[in-house]
Structure formats: structure tokens, C-alpha cells
Amino acid sequence: MASDTKKRIQTVARELFAEKGVQKTSLQDIADRLGITKPALYYHFSSREDLVRSIVQPLIDDGEAFLHEQEARADIEPRSLLEGYFDFHLKHREEIILVLTELTTLAELGLIDVVLAWRARLAELLFGPEPTLAEATRAVIALGGLQDCTIQFPHVPADELREASVDAAYGALRL
């Protein structure tokens, strides 16, 4: 089944990207580990960039869905927004680690701009359409800190980490 093969390719690619990095992992490396030919891999992914994008696309799609959901609300409850943002990052911890370790590759794919735009949109939800510099920096610290906590403390139980992280982010916002 094609989707099973795609998933196997993505799984092996993630493993190799973690071991060697995206730039040092060739499609031939991935094909060799899978025991398939390079043309068979090309059938599913036209390039390494296409493969990387397929791995991070669920992160982007879920991030956009989260933002649209927040933007559709009549009123924003900051703690709820922070909890949802934490949950989103915890769910996508593996992809976020890839994003952070491969910033150059992901910048070339335009994904860093997407993340920066998300944070700007969230700052507007928290502080209004034209946040001051002080408000915008507090939002960056709060939102970036939430993301970082999901990576920094992988062995802490999720509920405990969520509570501590959201409390800290809420404090950083000084609402």
C-alpha cells in the first residue's frame, strides 16, 4: 500500500535526519536503509525537500488549525490559549526538534517565517491588534518558552509539565 510505504519512508527519514542531519542524509541513504531502490523512493517523494516538507506539514496544518480556532473566538481567554498552544507543541515534539536542529533547511522551505507569523498572530490575540514592543516581547518569551519546555523536559509527566509551563508563560505575559 502506497501510504504505508510513504509512512515507512518518513519514519526512516526521521531516524536518519536525527542521526546525521537533513543535509547529510541523502535519498540513497534512506532507500538503502529501507531496502528499496532510489527510483522507488522518488515515486513517493520528488526530493529531500519534498520529504522534509511532508514530515513537518502536519505540524503546519495543526498550527494553522489552532490559530484559526483561536481567531474565530469572540473573546480570548489567555490561559486557555496558552494551554492549547502547549498541547499543540507537546503533540508535535518530534517535528519541533527536527525544525530546531535543521533551521537552515527549514528556512529555505519558508517554514521559519510561518512560525514567526504564528507568534505575531498570537500576540495580537493576547494584546490587541497593535501590541507595544513590551507586550510583543512578553508574548515571544511566553510562547517560545512554552515550546521550549516541551523539548527541555521530555521525562516530566505531561500534566505536571503543562501546569508548570502554562503558569510560567502566563506570568511572563503579565496580564
Number of C-alpha atoms within 10 A of each C-alpha: 5 9 9 9 14 17 13 13 22 18 15 17 26 21 13 18 20 16 11 12 17 21 12 11 16 18 21 14 15 24 19 12 13 17 9 13 13 16 13 11 20 14 11 15 19 12 14 17 16 12 21 22 17 15 19 18 14 13 20 18 11 15 19 15 12 16 19 12 11 19 15 9 10 7 10 14 12 18 14 12 19 22 18 17 20 26 18 17 21 21 14 19 18 17 19 19 14 19 18 11 15 16 13 14 17 20 13 11 15 11 18 17 12 15 14 12 12 18 18 17 17 23 24 17 21 22 17 12 11 11 16 12 9 9 20 20 15 19 25 19 15 25 24 13 19 28 21 18 19 26 16 11 11 12 9 12 9 15 10 9 19 21 13 14 23 25 16 14 25 20 12 18 21 10 9
